[in-house]
Amino acid sequence: MHFKPPFPGIHSIVFALFDAQERLDRDAMRRQTQISLDLDVQGMAALGLATEVSKLTIAERRTVMEWMAEDVAGRKPLAFTIFGSSVAEQIDLVRVAERNGADWVILQPPMVGSFGAAEYIRFFGRVAEATSLPVAIQNAPAYMGRGLSAEDIRELVRQHPNICLIKGEGSVVEIERLIAVTEGRLPILNGRGGLELIDNLRAGCVGMILAPDTIDYALRAYNHYIARDEAKAEAVYREVLPAIIFIMQSIEALLCYGKRIFGARAGIAIHDRGPALRPTEFGLKLVERYARELGPYRTG
């Protein structure tokens, strides 16, 4: 079964979970995916910033795709972020995603150099032309140091119709601007750990792609929102917001502290792969407190 865009809802993008020797931990990765599936998220994803894709070898990226395909088993829409420094590398990984049953792919800008919008439009376009899968562009200039304006994205979509979604990592004001410029024709899933969650939905986002640390709260808030109970949605969001603010100080903080909050809630030991932000004693006390306040994942 293949799912079709726009893939609304809350999507879980998995952390890369390592063992004490800094190897990908198969059992921990399977458990992580199962938690999100048991929560009944609307979609699954891997190999984005939360998956520390830049620390993974190409072989490991292929392995993560294979594991996710096996564990999700067609039950939810499945997306893979495509990270690579050249068109050829990205196309090669798109082919792996196709073989593993991806429903869509998310293209990251190449993390080499810094170029004008026209160069990124050409780059993304060449990769998009190589697949029939729906393609999203990850536009995260604040986190990645490179990105496109709303007008650039409109031009890219005009040239390449299978580029039909945006994975955003911006403020709700920026997201609303992009929706306005594209006249609402381009479905947007924002991220940023769930910051401004309800306002993102009000601005017109079709959903969010989030790491699983607080995803159960995001899912509850989203479900209340689409049931047109904004008061309950806001109440759930206010409950989780202090933890989100603690986690989302930076991508490094997400990978250090957000991953540890996830591990504490899920009963999974967390090991870093260097280089990494290492937790402080005070930071670990905050992890313990937030994990206790959020509680274990309530599934089933």
C-alpha positions in Angstrom: 0.0 0.0 0.0 1.3 3.4 -0.9 0.0 6.6 0.7 -0.5 9.8 -1.2 0.3 13.5 -0.3 -0.3 15.7 1.6 0.4 13.3 4.5 -1.4 15.3 7.2 -0.9 14.8 10.9 1.9 14.2 13.4 4.9 12.3 11.9 7.6 10.7 14.1 11.2 11.2 12.8 13.3 8.7 14.8 16.5 9.4 16.7 19.6 7.5 15.8 20.1 5.2 18.9 23.6 3.9 19.5 25.0 1.2 21.8 27.9 1.8 24.2 30.4 1.2 21.3 28.6 4.0 19.2 27.1 1.4 16.8 23.5 1.7 15.7 21.4 -0.3 18.1 18.9 -2.5 16.2 16.8 -3.4 19.2 16.6 0.2 20.5 15.6 1.4 17.0 12.9 -1.2 16.7 11.5 -0.3 20.1 11.5 3.4 19.3 9.5 2.9 16.1 7.1 0.6 17.9 6.4 3.3 20.5 5.4 5.8 17.8 3.3 3.2 16.0 1.5 2.2 19.2 0.8 5.9 19.8 -0.9 5.9 16.4 1.1 8.7 14.8 0.0 9.6 11.3 3.4 9.0 9.7 7.0 7.8 10.2 10.3 9.3 9.0 14.0 8.8 9.4 17.4 10.3 8.5 16.8 14.0 9.3 18.5 16.2 11.7 17.1 14.2 14.7 18.6 11.0 13.2 22.0 12.7 13.1 22.2 11.8 9.5 25.5 13.6 9.0 27.2 11.3 11.5 26.0 8.2 9.6 27.9 6.5 6.9 26.1 5.8 3.6 26.0 2.1 4.6 24.3 3.1 7.9 21.8 5.3 6.1 20.9 2.3 3.9 20.6 0.2 7.0 18.3 2.6 8.8 16.0 2.7 5.7 15.9 -1.1 5.7 15.1 -1.3 9.4 12.4 1.3 9.1 10.8 -0.4 6.2 10.8 -3.7 8.1 9.4 -2.2 11.3 6.7 0.1 9.8 5.7 -2.6 7.3 3.4 -0.3 5.3 1.2 0.7 8.3 1.9 4.4 8.0 3.3 6.8 5.4 7.0 6.5 5.4 9.5 9.2 4.5 13.2 9.3 4.3 15.3 12.4 4.4 18.0 12.4 1.6 21.3 13.8 2.8 24.2 14.0 0.4 26.9 16.3 -1.0 26.2 15.8 -4.7 23.3 15.1 -7.0 24.7 11.6 -7.7 24.9 10.7 -4.0 21.3 12.0 -3.3 19.9 10.1 -6.3 21.6 6.9 -5.2 19.9 7.2 -1.8 16.6 8.1 -3.4 16.9 4.7 -5.2 17.4 3.0 -1.9 14.4 4.8 -0.5 12.3 3.6 -3.5 13.4 0.0 -2.9 12.4 0.2 0.7 8.9 1.3 0.0 9.2 5.0 0.8 6.0 7.0 0.2 7.9 10.2 -0.1 11.4 11.7 0.3 12.7 14.9 1.8 15.6 16.5 0.1 18.2 18.4 2.3 20.4 21.0 0.7 24.0 19.7 0.3 26.1 20.7 3.3 29.0 21.8 1.2 29.7 25.5 0.5 27.1 28.2 0.4 25.5 29.2 -2.8 22.7 31.3 -4.3 19.1 30.3 -4.6 19.5 29.4 -8.4 22.1 26.8 -7.6 19.9 25.1 -5.0 16.9 25.2 -7.3 19.0 23.4 -10.0 20.3 20.9 -7.5 16.9 20.0 -6.0 15.4 19.9 -9.5 17.9 17.4 -10.8 17.3 15.1 -7.9 13.5 15.4 -8.1 13.6 14.6 -11.8 15.2 11.3 -11.0 12.2 9.9 -9.1 8.4 9.6 -9.4 8.0 9.7 -5.6 6.5 12.8 -4.1 9.3 15.1 -3.0 9.6 17.6 -0.2 12.3 20.2 0.3 13.7 20.6 3.8 13.9 24.4 4.3 15.8 25.0 7.5 18.1 28.0 7.1 18.3 28.7 10.8 19.6 25.2 11.6 21.5 24.4 8.4 22.8 27.7 7.3 21.3 27.5 3.8 17.8 27.6 2.4 15.3 29.2 0.0 12.9 32.1 0.3 9.2 31.7 -0.2 9.5 33.1 -3.7 12.4 30.7 -4.6 10.3 27.7 -3.4 7.4 28.9 -5.5 9.7 28.9 -8.6 11.1 25.5 -7.7 7.6 23.9 -7.5 6.6 25.6 -10.8 9.5 23.9 -12.5 9.2 20.5 -10.9 5.6 19.4 -10.1 6.5 16.3 -8.1 8.1 18.7 -5.5 4.8 18.9 -3.7 5.6 19.4 0.0 7.8 21.5 2.3 9.5 20.2 5.5 9.8 23.5 7.4 12.0 24.5 10.3 10.9 28.1 10.7 8.8 30.3 12.9 5.1 30.4 12.4 5.3 33.9 10.9 7.8 32.6 8.2 5.6 29.5 7.6 2.4 31.7 7.2 4.4 33.8 4.7 5.3 30.8 2.6 1.7 29.6 2.6 0.6 33.0 1.4 3.2 33.2 -1.3 2.4 29.8 -2.7 -1.3 30.5 -2.3 -1.9 27.5 -0.1 -1.0 25.1 -2.9 2.0 23.6 -1.2 1.4 21.5 1.9 3.8 22.3 4.7 4.8 20.1 7.7 6.8 22.2 10.2 9.2 20.9 12.9 11.2 22.7 15.5 10.3 20.2 18.1 6.7 21.3 18.3 7.3 25.0 19.1 4.3 27.1 18.2 2.4 23.9 17.5 -1.2 25.2 17.6 -0.3 28.4 15.8 1.3 26.3 13.0 -1.9 24.5 12.5 -3.8 27.8 12.5 -1.4 29.2 9.9 -2.3 26.3 7.6 0.3 23.6 8.2 -1.0 20.2 7.4 1.0 18.7 10.3 4.3 18.4 12.0 7.4 16.2 11.8 8.8 15.7 15.3 11.3 13.5 17.2 9.5 11.2 19.6 10.6 12.8 22.9 7.3 14.7 23.4 5.4 13.4 20.4 2.5 11.9 22.4 1.6 15.3 23.7 1.8 16.8 20.2 -0.4 14.0 18.9 -3.0 14.7 21.6 -3.0 18.4 20.9 -3.3 17.8 17.1 -6.2 15.4 17.6 -8.0 17.9 19.8 -7.4 20.6 17.2 -8.7 18.7 14.2 -11.8 17.8 16.4 -12.2 21.6 16.7 -11.6 21.7 20.4 -8.9 24.4 20.4 -9.2 24.9 24.2 -8.1 21.3 24.9 -5.4 21.5 22.2 -4.0 24.6 23.8 -4.2 23.1 27.3 -2.1 20.0 26.1 0.4 22.3 24.4 0.8 24.5 27.5 1.5 21.4 29.5 4.3 20.2 27.3 5.8 23.6 26.3 8.3 23.9 29.2 9.9 20.6 28.1 9.9 21.7 24.5 11.7 25.0 25.3 14.3 23.1 27.3 14.9 20.6 24.5 14.9 23.0 21.5 17.6 25.4 22.5 19.5 24.0 19.5 19.8 20.8 17.4 22.7 19.7 19.7 20.4 20.2 22.7 17.7 18.1 21.1 20.2 15.3 20.5 21.7 15.5 24.0 18.7 16.3 26.2 15.7 15.5 24.0 17.0 12.1 23.2 17.7 11.5 27.0 14.1 12.5 27.9 12.9 10.1 25.3 15.2 7.3 26.7 14.0 8.0 30.2 10.4 7.8 29.2 10.9 4.7 27.0 13.3 2.8 29.3 16.0 2.9 26.6 19.7 3.6 27.6 21.1 6.5 25.6 24.7 6.6 24.3 26.2 9.4 22.2 28.2 9.2 19.0 30.9 11.7 19.1 31.3 14.5 18.4 28.4 15.4 20.6 27.1 17.8 23.2 27.7 16.1 26.5 25.1 16.6 29.3 26.0 18.5 32.4 25.0 17.3 35.9 22.4 20.0 36.1 21.1 19.1 32.6 20.7 15.5 33.6 18.6 16.7 36.7 16.4 18.6 34.3 16.1 15.5 32.1 15.0 13.5 35.1 12.5 16.1 36.1 10.9 16.6 32.7 10.8 12.8 32.0 9.0 12.3 35.4 6.5 15.2 34.7 5.8 13.9 31.2 5.5 10.3 32.3 6.0 7.1 30.4 4.4 6.8 26.9 0.8 5.7 27.2 0.2 3.4 24.3 -2.6 1.1 23.4 
